[in-house]
Amino acid sequence: SMGEDLVFNLRLFPYLKRIYIMDKVGYNYRFGGMTTRYNKHLYPDLKRLYLLKEQLIERYQFNKAFDFIRFEMKNVFLSDICQRIIFKTGSSAEIKSVISHELEDPIWGRVLQVREHPNFLADPFVVAIANKDAHTIYDICLERVKKEAFKRRLKKIASFVFTHI
C-alpha cells in the first residue's frame, strides 16, 4: 500500500531507452495525515520494497546501487523505531522485543555488506545492528526522539495554524 509509485517505476525503467526529468514538482508531502500517527504498514511495505530493489539490482547487474539501498534500509529501520517511540506503540520493553525480533531477519546481514563507505560500519546504530543489540538501538532512537521533540511540536503548531487560517 506504500511506495506503489516506486514499484511501478522500478518495473518500468529497465525498458526505457530515454528518460526526461522535468523541473516541476509533481506532488509534495505535507505534515499531517500519515505523518501524525504511527503507520503499522509502512515498515513492512518499505522492507518489501527493499527486497524488490535487491532482486532488480541483481537481475540488471547494477551492483553500485546496493550500498544506496542498504543505507536506505538502515534509515527506514531507525525511523520506524523512532516512530514507535514517538507514538508510544508499546512500552520500552515491548519495542525492544520488536527490535530483537526484527534483528533475527537475514536481511540485516546483507544490509551490513556496505562496501564503498567504511564509515557506515562505524555508525553506532549499524554497530548495534551487527551486535543484535536491541537496547542500544532503542536508546539511540530515544535520544533522537528527544532531540527532535521541539521541531515536531513546532510543525504540529504550524500545521494547525495554516489549516485553520
N, C-alpha and C positions, 0 to 999 in steps of 0.2 A: 504493500500500500504506500510505502515511502520510496522515493527515488525512481519511480516508474519512468520518468523522463530520461534518466541516466541509462536505465536498462535499454530503452528504445535506441538511444544514441550509440551505446556500445555495440549493439547488434547491427546497426546501420552503417557505422563508419568504415568497417573493413571493405564495403562495397563501393565506396565513393571514390571518384577519381579526382575531384576538386571540392574544396570547401571554401565558402566565403564567410568571413566573420564580420558581422555588421557592428558598427559603432553605435548601437542603440540598445538600451536596456529593455528586455522583453518582459521581465517581471521582477518584482522586488519582494524580499521577505520583510515582514513587519513584526514589531514586538506585539505580542498578543496572540490569542488563539492557541496554536500548538506550542508557543514559547512560554506560556504562563502556567503550564501544568506538565506533569510527567507523562510521557507517551510511552507506554509499555511495548508498543510495536516498533518503535523507531530503531532501537539497538538490534533486535533480531533481523529487521529488514536491511539495515546497513551492513550487518555481518554477512547476510546472503549476497548483497552486492559485492562485498569484498571477495567472496568465493567465486562469483561470476567473473570479476576482474582477473583473478588468478587464472581461471580457465582460459579466458580470452588472450591474456598475455602469453600463456604457454602456446596456445593454438597459433597465434600470429608471430611468435618468437620476438616479442617486443620487450625483452628482458630488462631494459633500462627502466621500465615502469614499475618493476617490483618494489624498489625502495620507496617510491612515492606512495604506493598503496599500503605498504607496511607502516609508514609514518602515519598515514591517514587512519588506519585501523587502530593504532595505539591511541590516537587522539579521540577517536569515536568512543573507545572504552573509557578513557579518562573522563570524557564529557558525560557519558552515561552514569558513571559513579557519582560525579558531581551533581547531576540532576536528581539522582536518587536521594542524595543528602539534602539538597535544597527543598525538594518537595516531600521530604520525610516519608518515603515509601516503606520504611520499616525502621526498626531500632538499629543502632550501630552494629550490634551482633548479627542481626538479620542481613544487613547489607554486606558485612564481611563474609557471611556464609555464601551469599550470591557471588561475591568476588572469588572466593575459594573454588566454588563450583565452576565458574567460568574459566579459571586458570587451568583446569584439567583438560580443556579443549585443545587438541593438537594444533589448532590454528596459531596458537601463541608461539610454538616452536618455529613456525615458518615466519611469523612476524619478526622474530628476533634475528632473522638472517639478513638484516640490512648490511650491505657491503660498502657502499660508497661514502658513508657518513659515520666515521668512527665515534663521533660524539654521541650518536644515537644510543649506543650501548652503555654510555656513561650516565645517561639521564636517570635520575633516581627512580622515576616511575618505571622505566624499562628494566632497571636492575631488580626492582620489586617483582615485576612480571617474571623475569628469569628465575628468581628465587621462589616464585609462587607464594609471595608474602602479602596476604590479603590485608593484614593490619597496616603495613606501610602504605599500601595503595590507598586504603581508606583515609589514613592520616594526611597523605599528600592532597587528596581531594578535599578533605575537610578544611585544610589550610587555605586552599584555593577558593573554596566557597566563602570562607570568612573574609578573605581579601577583596572579593568582588561583591560583597553584600551591598555596599553603598551604591555601586554602579547599577545593580539590579533594582534597588529602591528608586533611584533617580529615573530609570527607564519606565518603571511602573507608574510613577507620578506623571512623567511627560506623556505617556500613552493615555492616561486618564484625562489629562488636561486637553490634549489635542483631539481626543474623541468627543469631549463634551463642550467644545468651543463652537 
